[in-house]
Amino acid sequence: GDGVTLKQIDKTYCIEFINYLRNDYKSRMKRPLYTNSIASYSAALSATFNWAVRHDYIKENPFDKLSSNDRVYHVESQRDYLEIDELKRLIATECPTRQSVKQAFLFSCYCGLRTSDIRALRWGQIHKDGDQWRVSVVMKKTATPIYLPLSSQAMKWLPERGDASDDDKVFSLPTTSRVSIILGNWAKAANVKKEITFHVSRHTFATLMLTLDVDLYTTSKLLGHKNIATTQIYAKIIDQKKDDAVNRVDEIFK
């Protein structure tokens, strides 16, 4: 609150802040925070204290006094993605109410752009370089500029440009909540049992690249990751798929 000064913030304050995120937030907002959200908020506050130390407002960061049991650590989040046969079923199934949602989702499956970048994409960002189509984007989440090659499969799901100008948006999409409803109905119609969000398209692209033996570094660059460790999460998924494939031999010869 406004009545708390920096000098009053100590180890106990930091622990109580984390406990607030774990418990009081749930009772006030009627829903819990995810562990990774708690870890991110704690890290943001700790970073602010580090800034205060560097500028001589305080002598030390009180978060440094927390034990490992007091801290909250990021956990690997689940990466849902579409298998090849699931992707084919979606392609073969009409998307109820909004064809633009199907086009945008499948375009992302073949290029890996986030929904925020898909929504902001304009025709002037897509151009031909010799025989290769490319898209240039400054990713909204990371402010990272990327220059992506587009496969013919990706190009196939672009809507007709018609007389649209370079400044016109490529995709016309409804609200995020409405898109989620449409994707759920589409998946149900295609007999895909997974819960489909738009971000599943990006995960699908990542696992597809690694399944096709594209190296981790190249996949990381295609996704616009700043840290290759983020891409390694997808590599673990592929390793698990390989393990499952080999272990099927045991099932056959039981």
ZIVENJO-V223974 format. One record per residue. N is the residue number from 1. RES is the residue in one small letter. PSI is psi in radians with two decimals (none if undefined). Layout:
n=N res=RES psi=PSI
n=N res=RES psi=PSI
This chain:
n=1 res=g psi=3.08
n=2 res=d psi=-0.36
n=3 res=g psi=-0.02
n=4 res=v psi=2.21
n=5 res=t psi=2.85
n=6 res=l psi=-0.66
n=7 res=k psi=-0.35
n=8 res=q psi=-0.23
n=9 res=i psi=2.09
n=10 res=d psi=-2.94
n=11 res=k psi=-0.76
n=12 res=t psi=-0.73
n=13 res=y psi=-0.77
n=14 res=c psi=-0.72
n=15 res=i psi=-0.73
n=16 res=e psi=-0.59
n=17 res=f psi=-0.79
n=18 res=i psi=-0.72
n=19 res=n psi=-0.61
n=20 res=y psi=-0.80
n=21 res=l psi=-0.61
n=22 res=r psi=-0.65
n=23 res=n psi=-1.04
n=24 res=d psi=-0.61
n=25 res=y psi=-0.73
n=26 res=k psi=-0.76
n=27 res=s psi=-0.55
n=28 res=r psi=-0.69
n=29 res=m psi=-0.02
n=30 res=k psi=0.24
n=31 res=r psi=2.58
n=32 res=p psi=2.77
n=33 res=l psi=2.52
n=34 res=y psi=2.65
n=35 res=t psi=-0.73
n=36 res=n psi=-0.54
n=37 res=s psi=-0.74
n=38 res=i psi=-0.76
n=39 res=a psi=-0.68
n=40 res=s psi=-0.76
n=41 res=y psi=-0.71
n=42 res=s psi=-0.74
n=43 res=a psi=-0.65
n=44 res=a psi=-0.74
n=45 res=l psi=-0.74
n=46 res=s psi=-0.70
n=47 res=a psi=-0.64
n=48 res=t psi=-0.71
n=49 res=f psi=-0.64
n=50 res=n psi=-0.68
n=51 res=w psi=-0.73
n=52 res=a psi=-0.63
n=53 res=v psi=-0.79
n=54 res=r psi=-0.50
n=55 res=h psi=0.25
n=56 res=d psi=0.47
n=57 res=y psi=-0.60
n=58 res=i psi=2.80
n=59 res=k psi=-0.51
n=60 res=e psi=2.77
n=61 res=n psi=2.06
n=62 res=p psi=-0.39
n=63 res=f psi=-0.42
n=64 res=d psi=-0.32
n=65 res=k psi=-0.11
n=66 res=l psi=2.44
n=67 res=s psi=2.95
n=68 res=s psi=-0.52
n=69 res=n psi=-0.47
n=70 res=d psi=-0.45
n=71 res=r psi=2.82
n=72 res=v psi=2.25
n=73 res=y psi=2.60
n=74 res=h psi=2.47
n=75 res=v psi=2.67
n=76 res=e psi=2.12
n=77 res=s psi=2.68
n=78 res=q psi=2.38
n=79 res=r psi=1.66
n=80 res=d psi=2.40
n=81 res=y psi=2.90
n=82 res=l psi=2.34
n=83 res=e psi=2.85
n=84 res=i psi=-0.76
n=85 res=d psi=-0.58
n=86 res=e psi=-0.70
n=87 res=l psi=-0.72
n=88 res=k psi=-0.65
n=89 res=r psi=-0.68
n=90 res=l psi=-0.72
n=91 res=i psi=-0.68
n=92 res=a psi=-0.13
n=93 res=t psi=2.32
n=94 res=e psi=2.44
n=95 res=c psi=2.10
n=96 res=p psi=2.43
n=97 res=t psi=-0.78
n=98 res=r psi=1.80
n=99 res=q psi=-0.53
n=100 res=s psi=-0.55
n=101 res=v psi=-0.76
n=102 res=k psi=-0.80
n=103 res=q psi=-0.81
n=104 res=a psi=-0.73
n=105 res=f psi=-0.82
n=106 res=l psi=-0.60
n=107 res=f psi=-0.74
n=108 res=s psi=-0.61
n=109 res=c psi=-0.50
n=110 res=y psi=-0.04
n=111 res=c psi=-0.32
n=112 res=g psi=0.15
n=113 res=l psi=2.50
n=114 res=r psi=2.84
n=115 res=t psi=-0.63
n=116 res=s psi=-0.66
n=117 res=d psi=-0.57
n=118 res=i psi=-0.77
n=119 res=r psi=-0.59
n=120 res=a psi=-0.13
n=121 res=l psi=2.31
n=122 res=r psi=2.71
n=123 res=w psi=-0.56
n=124 res=g psi=-0.25
n=125 res=q psi=-0.17
n=126 res=i psi=2.15
n=127 res=h psi=2.87
n=128 res=k psi=2.30
n=129 res=d psi=1.63
n=130 res=g psi=-2.10
n=131 res=d psi=-0.02
n=132 res=q psi=2.19
n=133 res=w psi=2.49
n=134 res=r psi=2.79
n=135 res=v psi=2.32
n=136 res=s psi=2.19
n=137 res=v psi=2.45
n=138 res=v psi=1.89
n=139 res=m psi=2.27
n=140 res=k psi=-0.63
n=141 res=k psi=-0.71
n=142 res=t psi=-0.10
n=143 res=a psi=0.46
n=144 res=t psi=2.17
n=145 res=p psi=2.30
n=146 res=i psi=2.67
n=147 res=y psi=1.66
n=148 res=l psi=2.32
n=149 res=p psi=2.52
n=150 res=l psi=2.22
n=151 res=s psi=2.91
n=152 res=s psi=-0.52
n=153 res=q psi=-0.69
n=154 res=a psi=-0.79
n=155 res=m psi=-0.53
n=156 res=k psi=-0.45
n=157 res=w psi=0.13
n=158 res=l psi=2.47
n=159 res=p psi=2.88
n=160 res=e psi=2.30
n=161 res=r psi=-0.64
n=162 res=g psi=-2.28
n=163 res=d psi=0.40
n=164 res=a psi=2.47
n=165 res=s psi=3.00
n=166 res=d psi=-0.48
n=167 res=d psi=-0.15
n=168 res=d psi=2.53
n=169 res=k psi=2.54
n=170 res=v psi=-0.79
n=171 res=f psi=2.42
n=172 res=s psi=1.84
n=173 res=l psi=2.56
n=174 res=p psi=-3.00
n=175 res=t psi=2.81
n=176 res=t psi=-0.76
n=177 res=s psi=-0.66
n=178 res=r psi=-0.69
n=179 res=v psi=-0.72
n=180 res=s psi=-0.71
n=181 res=i psi=-0.79
n=182 res=i psi=-0.75
n=183 res=l psi=-0.70
n=184 res=g psi=-0.76
n=185 res=n psi=-0.67
n=186 res=w psi=-0.78
n=187 res=a psi=-0.71
n=188 res=k psi=-0.75
n=189 res=a psi=-0.52
n=190 res=a psi=0.07
n=191 res=n psi=0.65
n=192 res=v psi=2.06
n=193 res=k psi=-0.28
n=194 res=k psi=2.70
n=195 res=e psi=1.99
n=196 res=i psi=2.13
n=197 res=t psi=2.94
n=198 res=f psi=-0.55
n=199 res=h psi=-0.33
n=200 res=v psi=-0.53
n=201 res=s psi=-0.71
n=202 res=r psi=-0.74
n=203 res=h psi=-0.66
n=204 res=t psi=-0.77
n=205 res=f psi=-0.78
n=206 res=a psi=-0.84
n=207 res=t psi=-0.56
n=208 res=l psi=-0.77
n=209 res=m psi=-0.80
n=210 res=l psi=-0.59
n=211 res=t psi=-0.59
n=212 res=l psi=0.23
n=213 res=d psi=0.45
n=214 res=v psi=2.32
n=215 res=d psi=2.80
n=216 res=l psi=-0.72
n=217 res=y psi=-0.81
n=218 res=t psi=-0.75
n=219 res=t psi=-0.72
n=220 res=s psi=-0.74
n=221 res=k psi=-0.66
n=222 res=l psi=-0.57
n=223 res=l psi=-0.21
n=224 res=g psi=0.43
n=225 res=h psi=2.38
n=226 res=k psi=-0.49
n=227 res=n psi=2.18
n=228 res=i psi=-0.35
n=229 res=a psi=-0.53
n=230 res=t psi=-0.69
n=231 res=t psi=-0.50
n=232 res=q psi=-0.39
n=233 res=i psi=-0.70
n=234 res=y psi=-0.59
n=235 res=a psi=-0.61
n=236 res=k psi=-0.64
n=237 res=i psi=-0.78
n=238 res=i psi=-0.70
n=239 res=d psi=-0.71
n=240 res=q psi=-0.69
n=241 res=k psi=-0.68
n=242 res=k psi=-0.74
n=243 res=d psi=-0.78
n=244 res=d psi=-0.68
n=245 res=a psi=-0.78
n=246 res=v psi=-0.70
n=247 res=n psi=-0.26
n=248 res=r psi=-0.44
n=249 res=v psi=-0.71
n=250 res=d psi=-0.68
n=251 res=e psi=-0.65
n=252 res=i psi=-0.69
n=253 res=f psi=0.39
n=254 res=k psi=none
